[in-house]
């Protein structure tokens, strides 16, 4: 994304959520993304794909 696109997204978010709700929304979004990432890696570990990834990275 270019800086102008980021600026448009930031202005749109500010208009949609307002100055008081935006930090709360971003905090919640960060927690959700962190949980999704953690669950994804845990799922890969449980089904054994993490070992497969290590083999691919070595080649």
MMTF fields as JSON, N, C-alpha, C and O atoms, coordinates in Angstrom:
{
  "mmtfVersion": "1.0.0",
  "mmtfProducer": "UNKNOWN",
  "numBonds": 235,
  "numAtoms": 236,
  "numGroups": 59,
  "numChains": 1,
  "numModels": 1,
  "chainsPerModel": [1],
  "groupsPerChain": [59],
  "chainIdList": ["A"],
  "bondAtomList": [4, 2, 8, 6, 12, 10, 16, 14, 20, 18, 24, 22, 28, 26, 32, 30, 36, 34, 40, 38, 44, 42, 48, 46, 52, 50, 56, 54, 60, 58, 64, 62, 68, 66, 72, 70, 76, 74, 80, 78, 84, 82, 88, 86, 92, 90, 96, 94, 100, 98, 104, 102, 108, 106, 112, 110, 116, 114, 120, 118, 124, 122, 128, 126, 132, 130, 136, 134, 140, 138, 144, 142, 148, 146, 152, 150, 156, 154, 160, 158, 164, 162, 168, 166, 172, 170, 176, 174, 180, 178, 184, 182, 188, 186, 192, 190, 196, 194, 200, 198, 204, 202, 208, 206, 212, 210, 216, 214, 220, 218, 224, 222, 228, 226, 232, 230],
  "bondOrderList": [1, 1, 1, 1, 1, 1, 1, 1, 1, 1, 1, 1, 1, 1, 1, 1, 1, 1, 1, 1, 1, 1, 1, 1, 1, 1, 1, 1, 1, 1, 1, 1, 1, 1, 1, 1, 1, 1, 1, 1, 1, 1, 1, 1, 1, 1, 1, 1, 1, 1, 1, 1, 1, 1, 1, 1, 1, 1],
  "groupList": [{"groupName": "UNK", "atomNameList": ["N", "CA", "C", "O"], "elementList": ["N", "C", "C", "O"], "formalChargeList": [0, 0, 0, 0], "bondAtomList": [1, 0, 2, 1, 3, 2], "bondOrderList": [1, 1, 2], "singleLetterCode": "X", "chemCompType": "L-PEPTIDE LINKING"}],
  "groupTypeList": [0, 0, 0, 0, 0, 0, 0, 0, 0, 0, 0, 0, 0, 0, 0, 0, 0, 0, 0, 0, 0, 0, 0, 0, 0, 0, 0, 0, 0, 0, 0, 0, 0, 0, 0, 0, 0, 0, 0, 0, 0, 0, 0, 0, 0, 0, 0, 0, 0, 0, 0, 0, 0, 0, 0, 0, 0, 0, 0],
  "groupIdList": [1, 2, 3, 4, 5, 6, 7, 8, 9, 10, 11, 12, 13, 14, 15, 16, 17, 18, 19, 20, 21, 22, 23, 24, 25, 26, 27, 28, 29, 30, 31, 32, 33, 34, 35, 36, 37, 38, 39, 40, 41, 42, 43, 44, 45, 46, 47, 48, 49, 50, 51, 52, 53, 54, 55, 56, 57, 58, 59],
  "secStructList": [7, 7, 2, 2, 2, 2, 2, 2, 2, 2, 2, 2, 2, 2, 2, 2, 2, 2, 2, 2, 2, 2, 2, 2, 2, 2, 2, 2, 2, 2, 2, 2, 2, 2, 2, 2, 2, 2, 2, 2, 2, 2, 2, 2, 2, 2, 2, 6, 2, 2, 2, 2, 2, 2, 2, 2, 2, 2, 7],
  "xCoordList": [0.829, 0.0, 0.872, 1.892, 0.464, 1.201, 0.752, -0.238, 1.477, 1.147, -0.193, -0.918, -0.525, -1.814, -2.974, -4.018, -2.797, -3.843, -4.012, -5.137, -2.91, -2.984, -3.683, -4.442, -3.427, -4.078, -5.591, -6.363, -6.007, -7.436, -8.083, -9.178, -7.427, -7.955, -8.042, -9.035, -7.013, -7.012, -8.146, -8.82, -8.358, -9.435, -10.794, -11.685, -10.955, -12.219, -12.49, -13.621, -11.465, -11.633, -11.993, -12.845, -11.355, -11.65, -13.088, -13.763, -13.555, -14.938, -15.941, -17.003, -15.605, -16.519, -16.612, -17.702, -15.472, -15.449, -15.294, -15.554, -14.887, -14.702, -13.382, -12.76, -12.975, -11.682, -11.614, -10.537, -12.745, -12.735, -12.811, -12.217, -13.524, -13.704, -12.576, -12.374, -11.848, -10.828, -9.731, -9.395, -9.152, -8.125, -8.652, -7.948, -9.876, -10.483, -10.661, -10.38, -11.124, -11.304, -9.977, -9.896, -8.942, -7.637, -7.04, -6.415, -7.227, -6.765, -7.465, -6.83, -8.767, -9.543, -9.113, -8.974, -8.903, -8.457, -7.1, -6.875, -6.202, -4.886, -4.986, -4.291, -5.838, -6.033, -6.591, -6.148, -7.564, -8.159, -7.105, -7.014, -6.316, -5.292, -4.232, -3.769, -3.842, -2.866, -3.426, -2.704, -4.706, -5.329, -5.425, -5.189, -5.771, -5.863, -4.499, -4.391, -3.463, -2.117, -1.672, -1.107, -1.926, -1.546, -2.282, -1.678, -3.572, -4.353, -3.921, -3.924, -3.553, -3.07, -1.806, -1.701, -0.841, 0.41, 0.2, 0.86, -0.71, -1.026, -1.669, -1.34, -2.572, -3.215, -2.173, -2.191, -1.266, -0.208, 0.648, 1.031, 0.953, 1.778, 1.043, 1.648, -0.248, -1.022, -1.149, -1.138, -1.269, -1.422, -0.086, -0.043, 1.004, 2.327, 2.863, 3.875, 2.242, 2.727, 3.939, 4.67, 4.17, 5.326, 6.623, 7.606, 6.641, 7.824, 8.018, 9.15, 6.944, 6.997, 7.565, 8.365, 7.164, 7.678, 9.18, 9.897, 9.671, 11.107, 11.885, 12.97, 11.35, 12.012, 12.071, 13.093, 11.001, 10.948, 11.926, 12.592, 12.026, 12.916, 14.379, 15.197, 14.729, 16.127, 16.56, 17.748, 15.633, 15.995, 16.104, 16.401],
  "yCoordList": [-1.183, 0.0, 1.245, 1.313, 2.184, 3.439, 4.326, 4.039, 5.377, 6.273, 6.973, 7.234, 7.277, 7.924, 6.967, 7.39, 5.692, 4.713, 4.551, 4.449, 4.528, 4.432, 5.641, 5.517, 6.803, 8.02, 7.955, 8.347, 7.471, 7.336, 6.348, 6.604, 5.238, 4.244, 4.84, 4.63, 5.581, 6.194, 7.211, 7.239, 8.035, 9.03, 8.333, 8.736, 7.295, 6.559, 5.916, 5.942, 5.343, 4.727, 5.783, 5.553, 6.917, 7.997, 8.48, 8.758, 8.58, 9.004, 7.941, 8.272, 6.668, 5.592, 5.382, 5.189, 5.42, 5.049, 6.233, 6.101, 7.361, 8.523, 8.449, 7.391, 9.576, 9.664, 8.888, 8.435, 8.722, 8.026, 6.514, 5.778, 6.05, 4.606, 3.965, 2.753, 4.752, 4.199, 3.451, 2.338, 3.995, 3.222, 1.901, 0.892, 1.909, 0.674, -0.346, -1.532, 0.123, -0.753, -1.352, -2.55, -0.528, -1.018, -2.01, -2.989, -1.767, -2.715, -4.06, -5.113, -4.011, -5.242, -5.965, -7.188, -5.221, -5.811, -6.481, -7.568, -5.851, -6.433, -7.727, -8.695, -7.755, -8.984, -10.11, -11.255, -9.767, -10.776, -11.346, -12.563, -10.483, -10.946, -11.792, -12.791, -11.406, -12.17, -13.556, -14.549, -13.635, -14.918, -15.814, -17.019, -15.226, -16.002, -16.575, -17.748, -15.761, -16.216, -17.322, -18.327, -17.139, -18.142, -19.457, -20.529, -19.375, -20.588, -21.278, -22.507, -20.503, -21.07, -21.88, -23.009, -21.315, -22.025, -23.234, -24.259, -23.124, -24.262, -25.382, -26.553, -25.039, -26.025, -26.722, -27.946, -25.947, -26.53, -27.486, -28.547, -27.118, -27.974, -29.274, -30.347, -29.182, -30.359, -31.363, -32.572, -30.879, -31.814, -32.163, -32.946, -31.588, -31.975, -31.219, -31.631, -30.146, -29.387, -28.53, -28.128, -28.241, -27.421, -28.149, -27.513, -29.468, -30.245, -30.225, -30.167, -30.271, -30.227, -28.882, -28.838, -27.792, -26.46, -26.383, -25.762, -27.018, -27.016, -27.717, -27.269, -28.807, -29.55, -28.684, -28.65, -28.002, -27.163, -25.997, -25.653, -25.386, -24.237, -24.633, -23.813, -25.869, -26.332, -26.485, -26.352, -26.761, -26.993, -25.733, -25.733],
  "zCoordList": [0.0, 0.0, 0.0, 0.686, -0.752, -0.782, 0.376, 1.049, 0.587, 1.702, 1.482, 2.441, 0.235, -0.018, 0.262, 0.758, -0.049, 0.251, 1.756, 2.247, 2.489, 3.946, 4.545, 5.507, 3.977, 4.457, 4.236, 5.111, 3.09, 2.799, 3.768, 4.27, 4.032, 4.967, 6.369, 7.066, 6.79, 8.117, 8.267, 9.297, 7.258, 7.305, 7.331, 8.078, 6.521, 6.498, 7.858, 8.342, 8.471, 9.795, 10.832, 11.691, 10.753, 11.694, 11.538, 12.529, 10.307, 10.069, 10.52, 11.048, 10.314, 10.685, 12.195, 12.733, 12.873, 14.28, 15.226, 16.421, 14.726, 15.582, 16.338, 16.431, 16.868, 17.545, 18.843, 19.232, 19.529, 20.815, 20.657, 21.445, 19.662, 19.472, 18.658, 18.74, 17.881, 16.999, 17.758, 17.354, 18.835, 19.557, 20.114, 20.095, 20.603, 21.116, 19.991, 20.165, 18.856, 17.703, 17.251, 16.981, 17.166, 16.72, 17.712, 17.304, 19.015, 20.025, 19.87, 19.921, 19.683, 19.499, 18.234, 18.233, 17.166, 15.898, 16.07, 15.537, 16.802, 17.055, 17.841, 17.533, 18.846, 19.638, 18.767, 18.854, 17.931, 17.054, 16.107, 15.943, 15.488, 14.549, 15.263, 14.71, 16.483, 17.258, 17.589, 17.498, 17.972, 18.288, 17.059, 17.142, 15.923, 14.683, 14.329, 13.973, 14.423, 14.101, 15.051, 14.618, 16.35, 17.346, 17.089, 17.136, 16.819, 16.551, 15.268, 15.191, 14.267, 13.004, 13.229, 12.75, 13.953, 14.205, 15.113, 14.942, 16.071, 16.937, 16.116, 16.308, 15.214, 14.353, 13.473, 13.341, 12.871, 12.037, 12.85, 12.359, 14.092, 14.94, 15.26, 15.26, 15.53, 15.898, 14.754, 14.987, 13.538, 12.425, 11.778, 10.829, 12.285, 11.827, 10.635, 10.067, 10.236, 9.079, 9.411, 8.505, 10.692, 11.045, 10.714, 10.333, 10.852, 10.484, 8.971, 8.491, 8.235, 6.773, 6.316, 5.381, 6.958, 6.635, 6.863, 6.077, 7.95, 8.226, 7.129, 6.758, 6.605, 5.523, 4.262, 3.578, 3.964, 2.762, 2.886, 1.91, 4.062, 4.253, 4.116, 3.697, 4.458, 4.375, 2.929, 2.634, 2.015, 0.616, -0.109, -1.304]
}
